[in-house]
Amino acid sequence: MKILMFTWEFPPLISGGLGMACYGMVKALLALGIKIDLVLPTKEMVYFPLREESDVDTLPAVFMDPILNTEYTNQSFSGLHERLDYIGISGRPESYLQLTDLQKFMTAVDRKYWLTETFSQEEHQVWEDMTAHLIGEEDLIKKVQEYTLRAERFARDLDYNLIHAHDWLTYPSGMLAKKISKKPLVVHIHATEFDRAGGPGDERVHKIEHAGMIYADRVIAVSQYTAQMIMSRYRVDTGKIRIVHNAFTVSDETVLTKKRLFKGPTVLFLGRITLQKGPDYFLDVAERVLKVHPEARFIMAGTGDMARKLLRASAAKRLQNKFLFTGFLNRNQVEEILRAADIYVLPSVSEPFGISPLEAMAFGITSLISKQSGVAEVVHHAFKIDYWDVDLMADTINHLIENPEKCVKVGLEGMREVNKIHWNEAAEKIRGIYSSVLADFIKSAN
């Protein structure tokens, strides 16, 4: 079985949980013998033919242009990072096409793909919604336009049985690939715009999410929480929705032993500093706890559009060096900060799943997670609290600080629990979804 997979993030191209989820998922699928041609938003027109488990770390690449591919294979690189830099993988993918090329996007899609005799009225409407809303001058929208424009080449030239697209950024690409190849499409929803925005959000993104899920043959939701969201908010046919919870596997090279940064207890927030993740609630909790335990230290690790606001709020509350901001952390720095933490807090307003709590628990960190999260469906050895209940969060943290032996005990129980949640189980479910979709596809073709 061979899959054409579109995703916006994959290590080292990563800004959040999507990248780590795709990494673990793809590695486990490769272990099952499934072949994957991975497409990322890179500078150069390349794809990554992944065949062995180790390929997720080396990322072998093939240029679509044969001449450029020959030049690439004849290059000598000092290491992986130099090779990936040559391809154009960075933490913040830029747009490499000229604006005039992007402006041709709607015209090309209109002419080639929806004005055909085989298009049903319903299908026409789905495509009209997608193309009408994939517009805007924002850098991200331009990048998605470019990524979608490139998808035509991959869809036509690569050989595959099924298409798998992750989140709205790649749904238009998955839709194009399905229309061009007539192969079935599976879309994976890791977070909806309602989750990210904590409310209505961007109407364009909603329309693209809706179009992708309606056009897909199956929709994979990362939790029951997310499945309910897409049924109620997007009116997606329940018959095509499948739930596959995420997992987390600690690398064999990961060091789990504690390495303290402070003498007192350390409480950690790790994630994007955005409305969805509830960082303002974390700050309110910190203020309450520090009044009782001034020896504690709170760390907000990550970046996001609320970072400046939270920095000013922290200064206004006079928390000083007791509430610290790290900024963006690379993979090694994330592991360092996890080794230093005693308590982890996920106060998300709306969290489809939440990989970081599993990661924290894998390091033996006692975790407080929002009841409004998908991860709350799969873990038991964590404190589950409503995101808005800052008083209960503060009381729980105070209790754990005052009872360090209990804090350690819950952390170890959580570690043992997470070590049993493997990606191979999720991969088996995804393989079953692939097989079911392909069986239906073959049946309909006959």
Secondary structure, DSSP 4 states (H G I P E B T S, - for coil): -EEEEE-S-BTTB-SSHHHHHHHHHHHHHHHTT-EEEEE---SSSEEEEE-STTHHHH---EESSHHHHHHHHT---SSHHHHHHHHT--SSPPP-S-HHHHHTHHHHHIIIIISSTT--HHHHHHHHHHHHHS--SSHHHHHHHHHHHHHHHHHHHS--SEEEEESGGGHHHHHHHHHHH---EEEEES--HHHHHTSS--HHHHHHHHHHHHHSSEEEESSHHHHHHHHHHH---GGGEEE--------TT---S---SSSS-EEEEES--SGGG-HHHHHHHHHHHHHH-TT-EEEEEB--TTHHHHHHHHHHTT-GGGEEEEE---HHHHHHHHHH-SEEEE--SSBS--HHHHHHHHTT-EEEEESSBGGGGT--SSEEE-TT-HHHHHHHHHHHHH-HHHHHHHHHHHHHHHTT--HHHHHHHHHHHHHHHHHHHHHHH-
